[in-house]
């Protein structure tokens, strides 16, 4: 089998498993996962294996900018007594997403910031 055929088969299987997971998550109130699995001919272990595989596939398909980035701690010695970078002339907050960035300082109007963020959210 070619790698393209294998990939298509895996994607098809993951699609089927995702549909099963949706069905299980929408099971009648009071029905346990074990009961749902028994009615649908799979074991509880197999259900959770499929759930893990579908989740992993979804996470792998996320664009890189959607994956949470680590927070880098700033040593206290690099900040002045107001909590700003001691040697940075244009202190503020830089927000970067996709193909744009926003620089916010203590002088940025909250109204302007709110309007810009509203536009960004709709983009």
Backbone as ProteinMPNN parsed JSONL, in Angstrom:
{"seq_chain_A": "XXXXXXXXXXXXXXXXXXXXXXXXXXXXXXXXXXXXXXXXXXXXXXXXXXXXXXXXXXXXXXXXXXXXXXXXXXXXXXXXXXXXXXXXXXXXXXXXXXXXXXXXXXXXXXXXXXXXXXXXXXX", "coords_chain_A": {"N_chain_A": [[0.835, -1.176, 0.0], [0.507, 2.244, -0.772], [1.916, 5.219, 0.748], [0.133, 7.328, 0.606], [-2.341, 6.067, 0.274], [-2.429, 4.674, 2.686], [-2.469, 6.813, 4.496], [-4.937, 7.942, 3.809], [-6.623, 5.863, 4.583], [-6.194, 5.849, 7.343], [-7.163, 8.404, 8.014], [-9.85, 8.07, 7.292], [-10.624, 6.073, 9.112], [-10.19, 7.475, 11.521], [-12.153, 9.417, 11.219], [-14.466, 7.843, 11.379], [-14.183, 6.931, 14.009], [-14.332, 9.372, 15.361], [-16.993, 10.027, 14.907], [-18.222, 7.972, 16.362], [-17.371, 8.68, 18.924], [-18.649, 11.152, 19.244], [-21.287, 10.204, 19.226], [-21.25, 8.661, 21.579], [-20.735, 10.647, 23.479], [-23.093, 11.993, 23.304], [-24.909, 10.312, 24.409], [-27.834, 8.909, 26.036], [-28.936, 10.552, 29.029], [-27.768, 9.359, 32.111], [-26.91, 6.958, 31.107], [-24.032, 5.002, 31.15], [-20.577, 5.167, 30.017], [-19.577, 2.604, 29.75], [-21.937, 1.098, 29.415], [-22.862, 2.215, 27.012], [-20.756, 1.481, 25.298], [-20.962, -1.315, 25.406], [-23.442, -1.683, 24.143], [-22.732, -0.86, 21.634], [-20.816, -2.56, 20.736], [-18.045, -2.352, 21.382], [-15.131, -2.32, 23.478], [-14.615, -0.707, 26.672], [-11.954, 0.08, 27.027], [-11.106, 0.149, 24.36], [-12.716, 2.202, 23.39], [-11.663, 4.434, 24.81], [-9.068, 4.37, 23.824], [-9.535, 5.016, 21.134], [-10.611, 7.571, 21.496], [-8.354, 8.931, 22.536], [-6.648, 8.765, 20.263], [-8.112, 10.217, 18.319], [-8.218, 12.754, 19.527], [-5.458, 13.33, 19.633], [-4.883, 13.431, 16.893], [-6.418, 15.655, 16.17], [-5.109, 17.681, 17.615], [-2.625, 17.616, 16.362], [-3.304, 18.664, 13.92], [-3.79, 21.311, 14.406], [-3.059, 24.726, 13.68], [0.254, 26.027, 14.082], [0.392, 28.495, 15.472], [-1.802, 28.368, 17.097], [-1.24, 26.623, 19.09], [-0.584, 26.553, 22.501], [1.908, 28.695, 23.768], [4.914, 28.563, 25.682], [5.331, 30.335, 28.8], [7.755, 32.673, 29.507], [9.682, 33.251, 32.274], [10.643, 36.388, 33.712], [13.56, 37.537, 35.087], [13.689, 39.259, 38.223], [15.625, 41.275, 38.458], [15.791, 42.431, 35.967], [13.725, 44.149, 35.75], [12.354, 47.399, 36.469], [11.41, 49.376, 39.385], [8.748, 49.812, 38.846], [7.875, 47.605, 37.558], [8.543, 47.441, 34.912], [10.553, 46.812, 32.001], [13.851, 47.582, 32.583], [15.774, 48.659, 30.776], [14.417, 49.218, 28.447], [13.266, 51.496, 26.152], [10.719, 51.941, 24.995], [8.612, 50.789, 26.674], [6.061, 48.36, 27.157], [3.332, 46.378, 25.998], [3.474, 43.825, 23.682], [1.481, 42.42, 21.272], [1.142, 39.735, 19.222], [-0.234, 38.249, 16.382], [-0.995, 36.025, 13.799], [-0.399, 37.773, 10.917], [0.177, 40.287, 11.994], [0.991, 42.791, 14.487], [0.524, 44.305, 17.698], [1.347, 47.067, 19.613], [1.145, 47.984, 22.878], [1.018, 50.535, 25.251], [1.312, 52.224, 28.454], [0.126, 54.555, 27.835], [-1.692, 54.066, 25.874], [-4.915, 54.431, 24.653], [-7.7, 53.062, 26.296], [-10.124, 52.79, 25.044], [-9.415, 52.823, 22.322], [-7.817, 50.511, 22.28], [-9.744, 48.562, 22.948], [-11.43, 48.752, 20.694], [-9.665, 47.999, 18.642], [-9.05, 45.35, 19.419], [-11.564, 44.237, 19.145], [-11.905, 44.347, 16.385], [-9.814, 42.622, 15.645], [-10.694, 40.231, 16.777], [-12.864, 39.66, 15.146], [-11.62, 39.149, 12.775]], "CA_chain_A": [[0.0, 0.0, 0.0], [1.292, 3.478, -0.789], [1.734, 6.041, 1.953], [-1.07, 8.143, 0.402], [-3.47, 5.188, 0.557], [-2.407, 4.416, 4.119], [-2.915, 8.037, 5.166], [-6.374, 8.065, 3.565], [-7.287, 4.858, 5.411], [-6.118, 6.322, 8.729], [-8.092, 9.533, 8.142], [-11.206, 7.515, 7.243], [-10.847, 5.412, 10.392], [-10.319, 8.516, 12.545], [-13.475, 10.024, 11.027], [-15.452, 6.919, 11.949], [-14.033, 6.96, 15.462], [-14.838, 10.667, 15.845], [-18.457, 9.926, 14.907], [-18.573, 7.134, 17.512], [-17.135, 9.457, 20.144], [-19.767, 12.107, 19.341], [-22.472, 9.438, 19.626], [-21.118, 8.301, 22.995], [-20.869, 11.847, 24.291], [-24.493, 12.408, 23.236], [-25.716, 9.184, 24.872], [-28.9, 9.338, 26.964], [-28.536, 10.858, 30.4], [-27.845, 8.205, 32.99], [-26.219, 5.813, 30.496], [-22.589, 5.103, 31.345], [-19.735, 4.866, 28.858], [-19.507, 1.145, 29.666], [-23.2, 0.64, 28.828], [-22.879, 2.625, 25.598], [-19.784, 0.639, 24.589], [-21.536, -2.659, 25.303], [-24.493, -1.623, 23.12], [-22.145, -0.568, 20.327], [-19.882, -3.611, 20.376], [-16.627, -2.069, 21.618], [-14.783, -2.323, 24.903], [-14.333, 0.61, 27.241], [-10.552, 0.376, 26.723], [-11.02, 0.5, 22.95], [-13.323, 3.534, 23.258], [-10.721, 5.447, 25.268], [-7.96, 4.378, 22.864], [-9.998, 5.788, 19.973], [-10.73, 8.957, 21.93], [-6.991, 9.475, 22.563], [-6.131, 8.89, 18.899], [-8.821, 11.319, 17.66], [-7.733, 13.999, 20.137], [-4.081, 13.54, 19.182], [-4.947, 13.848, 15.489], [-6.929, 17.031, 16.139], [-4.045, 18.564, 18.094], [-1.58, 17.675, 15.334], [-3.804, 19.457, 12.801], [-3.905, 22.725, 14.78], [-1.96, 25.574, 13.21], [1.257, 26.206, 15.134], [0.125, 29.67, 16.297], [-2.892, 28.058, 18.015], [-0.706, 25.814, 20.172], [-0.123, 27.451, 23.569], [3.342, 28.899, 23.855], [5.33, 28.648, 27.085], [5.584, 31.648, 29.38], [9.15, 32.774, 29.925], [9.78, 34.143, 33.431], [11.626, 37.468, 33.615], [14.208, 37.747, 36.39], [13.329, 40.533, 38.852], [16.675, 42.264, 38.232], [15.611, 43.077, 34.663], [12.591, 45.068, 35.826], [12.547, 48.511, 37.409], [10.477, 49.299, 40.504], [7.368, 49.877, 38.365], [7.572, 46.352, 36.89], [8.831, 47.575, 33.492], [11.928, 46.477, 31.644], [14.681, 48.725, 32.964], [16.531, 49.283, 29.695], [13.605, 49.308, 27.231], [12.702, 52.835, 26.087], [9.292, 51.92, 24.639], [8.006, 49.704, 27.442], [4.658, 48.116, 26.898], [2.906, 45.021, 25.711], [3.395, 43.516, 22.268], [0.568, 41.317, 20.968], [1.361, 39.318, 17.84], [-1.082, 37.171, 15.88], [-0.975, 35.885, 12.344], [0.521, 38.649, 10.19], [0.198, 41.646, 12.536], [1.314, 42.91, 15.901], [-0.006, 45.5, 18.347], [2.169, 47.498, 20.739], [0.301, 48.698, 23.839], [1.765, 51.149, 26.342], [0.43, 52.795, 29.482], [-0.534, 55.73, 27.25], [-2.67, 53.624, 24.875], [-6.306, 54.634, 25.055], [-8.438, 51.813, 26.493], [-11.163, 52.752, 24.009], [-8.756, 52.411, 21.089], [-7.43, 49.113, 22.44], [-10.963, 47.752, 22.868], [-11.874, 48.739, 19.299], [-8.709, 47.198, 17.857], [-9.233, 43.961, 19.778], [-12.834, 43.811, 18.557], [-11.629, 44.106, 14.962], [-8.968, 41.441, 15.572], [-11.526, 39.068, 17.077], [-13.7, 39.391, 13.982], [-10.813, 38.854, 11.584]], "C_chain_A": [[0.882, 1.241, 0.0], [1.007, 4.292, 0.461], [0.494, 6.921, 1.835], [-2.314, 7.328, 0.714], [-3.566, 4.915, 2.046], [-2.911, 5.63, 4.889], [-4.423, 8.228, 5.003], [-7.145, 7.083, 4.435], [-7.309, 5.295, 6.872], [-7.109, 7.464, 8.945], [-9.543, 9.045, 8.129], [-11.56, 6.876, 8.582], [-11.028, 6.436, 11.508], [-11.664, 9.222, 12.442], [-14.576, 9.149, 11.601], [-15.404, 6.945, 13.47], [-14.565, 8.257, 16.044], [-16.36, 10.644, 15.901], [-18.929, 9.073, 16.082], [-18.432, 7.91, 18.813], [-18.249, 10.485, 20.339], [-21.036, 11.393, 19.793], [-22.422, 9.091, 21.111], [-21.306, 9.526, 23.885], [-22.303, 12.391, 24.289], [-25.432, 11.283, 23.679], [-26.779, 9.698, 25.844], [-28.362, 9.585, 28.373], [-28.741, 9.63, 31.275], [-27.175, 6.963, 32.42], [-24.72, 6.022, 30.659], [-21.853, 4.809, 30.038], [-19.679, 3.354, 28.656], [-20.776, 0.587, 29.011], [-23.259, 0.987, 27.34], [-21.944, 1.741, 24.78], [-20.343, -0.757, 24.373], [-22.602, -2.701, 24.205], [-23.931, -1.431, 21.715], [-21.004, -1.514, 19.952], [-18.405, -3.272, 20.487], [-16.372, -2.098, 23.122], [-14.543, -0.895, 25.37], [-12.901, 1.024, 26.921], [-10.395, 0.813, 25.264], [-11.618, 1.874, 22.702], [-12.321, 4.616, 23.654], [-9.459, 5.507, 24.397], [-8.33, 5.23, 21.654], [-10.113, 7.27, 20.311], [-9.355, 9.629, 21.959], [-6.455, 9.71, 21.159], [-6.789, 10.047, 18.159], [-8.35, 12.652, 18.217], [-6.325, 14.328, 19.66], [-4.061, 14.029, 17.742], [-5.428, 15.294, 15.37], [-5.849, 18.02, 16.575], [-2.931, 18.704, 17.065], [-1.992, 18.558, 14.166], [-3.945, 20.938, 13.124], [-2.763, 23.521, 14.171], [-1.026, 25.864, 14.375], [0.944, 27.396, 16.031], [-1.011, 29.435, 17.284], [-2.394, 27.251, 19.218], [-0.162, 26.749, 21.246], [1.402, 27.499, 23.629], [3.726, 29.016, 25.322], [5.544, 30.093, 27.516], [7.018, 31.649, 29.881], [9.227, 33.728, 31.102], [10.892, 35.177, 33.218], [12.241, 37.657, 34.993], [13.915, 39.153, 36.924], [14.368, 41.62, 38.598], [16.543, 42.986, 36.899], [14.482, 44.087, 34.658], [12.921, 46.214, 36.779], [11.467, 48.422, 38.491], [9.012, 49.426, 40.09], [6.977, 48.605, 37.63], [7.818, 46.403, 35.391], [10.281, 47.202, 33.233], [12.79, 47.712, 31.822], [15.357, 49.404, 31.791], [15.728, 49.413, 28.404], [12.928, 50.669, 27.169], [11.198, 52.847, 25.792], [8.565, 50.808, 25.347], [6.535, 49.579, 27.116], [4.41, 46.65, 26.656], [2.823, 44.851, 24.207], [2.511, 42.289, 22.094], [0.763, 40.976, 19.497], [0.471, 38.139, 17.51], [-1.019, 37.191, 14.364], [0.058, 36.816, 11.73], [0.566, 40.069, 10.741], [0.622, 41.613, 13.993], [0.785, 44.251, 16.404], [0.924, 45.824, 19.515], [1.293, 48.378, 21.633], [1.195, 49.244, 24.936], [0.777, 51.677, 27.371], [-0.328, 54.011, 28.951], [-1.571, 55.356, 26.193], [-4.066, 53.812, 25.437], [-7.007, 53.286, 25.182], [-9.535, 51.668, 25.443], [-10.577, 52.276, 22.684], [-8.375, 50.934, 21.157], [-8.652, 48.194, 22.312], [-11.461, 47.645, 21.428], [-10.96, 47.879, 18.436], [-8.902, 45.721, 18.145], [-10.542, 43.411, 19.221], [-12.67, 43.498, 17.075], [-10.816, 42.822, 14.795], [-9.799, 40.176, 15.805], [-12.399, 38.68, 15.887], [-12.936, 39.003, 12.732], [-10.598, 37.381, 11.39]], "O_chain_A": [[1.895, 1.283, 0.698], [0.001, 4.089, 1.143], [-0.136, 7.234, 2.845], [-3.243, 7.83, 1.346], [-4.659, 4.922, 2.612], [-3.694, 5.49, 5.829], [-5.107, 8.628, 5.945], [-8.201, 7.422, 4.969], [-8.318, 5.134, 7.559], [-7.818, 7.486, 9.951], [-10.373, 9.559, 8.878], [-12.643, 7.099, 9.122], [-11.915, 6.288, 12.348], [-12.254, 9.587, 13.46], [-15.507, 9.646, 12.234], [-16.438, 6.976, 14.137], [-15.185, 8.249, 17.107], [-16.954, 11.18, 16.837], [-19.921, 9.406, 16.73], [-19.279, 7.807, 19.7], [-18.738, 10.674, 21.453], [-21.775, 11.901, 20.636], [-23.423, 9.21, 21.817], [-21.96, 9.448, 24.925], [-22.678, 13.16, 25.174], [-26.619, 11.304, 23.355], [-26.643, 10.785, 26.406], [-27.448, 8.902, 28.834], [-29.763, 8.95, 31.185], [-26.899, 6.016, 33.156], [-24.198, 7.091, 30.343], [-22.426, 4.277, 29.087], [-19.728, 2.875, 27.523], [-20.699, -0.292, 28.154], [-23.654, 0.164, 26.514], [-22.304, 1.299, 23.689], [-20.216, -1.321, 23.286], [-22.655, -3.653, 23.427], [-24.571, -1.791, 20.728], [-20.307, -1.288, 18.962], [-17.588, -3.843, 19.765], [-17.286, -1.923, 23.927], [-14.301, 0.006, 24.567], [-12.65, 2.18, 26.581], [-9.639, 1.738, 24.968], [-11.092, 2.638, 21.892], [-12.142, 5.597, 22.932], [-8.854, 6.569, 24.249], [-7.542, 6.061, 21.203], [-9.752, 8.125, 19.503], [-9.196, 10.749, 21.474], [-5.866, 10.758, 20.894], [-6.111, 10.786, 17.444], [-8.107, 13.587, 17.455], [-6.032, 15.475, 19.321], [-3.306, 14.941, 17.406], [-4.905, 16.063, 14.564], [-5.695, 19.079, 15.966], [-2.357, 19.782, 16.91], [-1.14, 19.137, 13.492], [-4.191, 21.744, 12.227], [-1.625, 23.053, 14.143], [-1.463, 25.937, 15.523], [1.198, 27.333, 17.234], [-1.179, 30.218, 18.219], [-3.062, 27.205, 20.25], [0.632, 27.641, 20.946], [2.081, 26.475, 23.551], [2.941, 29.517, 26.126], [5.89, 30.956, 26.709], [7.441, 30.737, 30.591], [8.876, 34.899, 30.964], [11.933, 34.884, 32.629], [11.526, 37.91, 35.963], [13.898, 40.12, 36.162], [14.008, 42.795, 38.53], [17.13, 44.053, 36.719], [14.294, 44.806, 33.676], [13.653, 46.044, 37.754], [10.687, 47.469, 38.499], [8.122, 49.172, 40.902], [5.859, 48.517, 37.122], [7.364, 45.522, 34.661], [11.125, 47.267, 34.127], [12.488, 48.771, 31.271], [15.505, 50.626, 31.804], [16.309, 49.695, 27.356], [12.104, 50.985, 28.027], [10.483, 53.705, 26.311], [7.955, 49.959, 24.697], [5.854, 50.566, 26.835], [5.192, 45.792, 27.066], [2.173, 45.644, 23.527], [2.762, 41.244, 22.695], [0.571, 41.825, 18.627], [0.418, 37.156, 18.249], [-0.994, 38.251, 13.739], [1.254, 36.675, 11.987], [0.961, 40.983, 10.018], [0.616, 40.568, 14.644], [0.621, 45.2, 15.638], [1.249, 44.946, 20.313], [0.765, 49.396, 21.186], [2.026, 48.524, 25.489], [-0.437, 51.59, 27.186], [-1.31, 54.445, 29.552], [-2.259, 56.233, 25.67], [-4.359, 53.4, 26.56], [-6.92, 52.456, 24.277], [-9.84, 50.559, 25.004], [-11.163, 51.434, 22.004], [-8.587, 50.192, 20.198], [-8.589, 47.166, 21.638], [-11.868, 46.569, 20.991], [-11.434, 47.117, 17.593], [-8.917, 44.911, 17.217], [-10.615, 42.236, 18.863], [-13.218, 42.518, 16.57], [-11.098, 42.023, 13.902], [-9.623, 39.174, 15.112], [-12.642, 37.496, 15.654], [-13.529, 38.575, 11.742], [-9.939, 36.974, 10.433]]}, "name": "protein", "num_of_chains": 1, "seq": "XXXXXXXXXXXXXXXXXXXXXXXXXXXXXXXXXXXXXXXXXXXXXXXXXXXXXXXXXXXXXXXXXXXXXXXXXXXXXXXXXXXXXXXXXXXXXXXXXXXXXXXXXXXXXXXXXXXXXXXXXXX"}
